[in-house]
Amino acid sequence: MKARIALFTANVQGGILQLTVQLYKTLVEEGYDVKVVMPCEIHDTDISLIAKTDLLQYHKEKKVIDQSPYKKIAGRINNIQPEFIWYMDDSVICSNVGMFLKGEIKQLLTLHDAGTHHPTNSRSLRRVLLEKYTEFINRRFYKRVDKFVLMSPESVVTFGNLYPHYKEKAVMITLGAHLPDANEIKPVEMNAENDYLLFFGRIDKYKGIGNLLKVYQDISDKALPLVIAGGGNFTEEEKSLINQCNNLTVINRYIDDGEMKWLLHHMTAAVLPYIEATQSGIIPLAYLFGKPVVVSNVAGLTQFVVNGKTGIICSTQNEWKNALIEMTSEIARAFEKEILEYYSKNMDWNANVRELFAKL
């Protein structure tokens, strides 16, 4: 048996939990002794793959003055004596718990956005204050982190620019697909069974949905139907554009795991019109299904796209229009062989986990 690793998350639903379950499965296959530390409040995610003897759950509390909940969680982790603790997210809970762990435990912190904040439609006072508090706690915690785990070359560069004094602590693992173990369920809003373009993910400012809609409204009669699926808030401009678009289905809510699998399985291609990105979990998910992607010319996306072979990279509105019109089911199938080969070579979890731990 290799080293004992504790995987830690403060999330209660969504992609981070799916990532946690995927890494648990991969690390166990690689011969590690793995424990998973996660909230009791988890919902909408199947964690049955995790053996009960490997699961350590806690009640999620966010405290500012009272540090006792974090000390309690850290004490339970100290008791299982892992060689590594790998935080799946960089929440304030992770940072606070990390301050109370024994020094001999090596701490790995995953930074999905390289320590940055993307432009958002949900800039409330509460969110601003939470970000400031998190940054304050993180500055203390980062001193105790042994390795910062980034998930794309662009993230490594961005992190190095933001935190040059921690640059040597950065390691990278390429993000593969973390697909939930759930039965496919067709969303009730869907009419089409197949052959549509899919935007999937949380709705937010940096995702560039307004730009996508401006392009699509001019070509909706020439391109495949467009589906936008995910929770979050549209801007007033985006709401207006949605009302002007034909051939469009919007599913503006949390998408269950089974619904996500159905949408990915039945789509023709995924569209990522982001205005900025350090990486995206949608690209490996699309590739896992052998489906191409149409992406903005943003380094965090294009580093995972072979233009004309695994997807299409667009820099202008005209390029977006042409790409969306050209992306028929026949064209998409022609990409499939290259996509599956790319995924196997670059996004295999077992190979990438072995490479990561060889660096630690």
HELIX and SHEET records of a PDB file:
HELIX    1   1 GLY A   15  GLU A   29  1                                  15    
HELIX    2   2 LYS A   52  ASP A   54  5                                   3    
HELIX    3   3 SER A   68  ILE A   80  1                                  13    
HELIX    4   4 VAL A   92  GLY A   98  1                                   7    
HELIX    5   5 LEU A  125  PHE A  141  1                                  17    
HELIX    6   6 TYR A  142  ARG A  144  5                                   3    
HELIX    7   7 PRO A  153  LEU A  162  1                                  10    
HELIX    8   8 PRO A  164  LYS A  169  5                                   6    
HELIX    9   9 LYS A  205  LYS A  207  5                                   3    
HELIX   10  10 ILE A  209  ILE A  219  1                                  11    
HELIX   11  11 GLU A  236  GLN A  244  1                                   9    
HELIX   12  12 ASP A  257  HIS A  266  1                                  10    
HELIX   13  13 ILE A  282  LEU A  288  1                                   7    
HELIX   14  14 ALA A  299  THR A  302  1                                   4    
HELIX   15  15 GLN A  317  GLU A  326  1                                  10    
HELIX   16  16 SER A  329  ASN A  346  1                                  18    
HELIX   17  17 TRP A  349  ALA A  358  1                                  10    
SHEET    1   A 7 LEU A  55  TYR A  58  0                                        
SHEET    2   A 7 ASP A  33  PRO A  39  1                                        
SHEET    3   A 7 ARG A   4  PHE A   8  1                                        
SHEET    4   A 7 PHE A  84  TYR A  87  1                                        
SHEET    5   A 7 LYS A 106  THR A 110  1                                        
SHEET    6   A 7 LYS A 147  LEU A 150  1                                        
SHEET    7   A 7 ALA A 170  MET A 172  1                                        
SHEET    1   B 6 LEU A 248  ILE A 251  0                                        
SHEET    2   B 6 LEU A 226  ALA A 229  1                                        
SHEET    3   B 6 LEU A 197  PHE A 200  1                                        
SHEET    4   B 6 ALA A 269  LEU A 272  1                                        
SHEET    5   B 6 VAL A 293  SER A 296  1                                        
SHEET    6   B 6 GLY A 311  CYS A 314  1                                        
END                                                                             
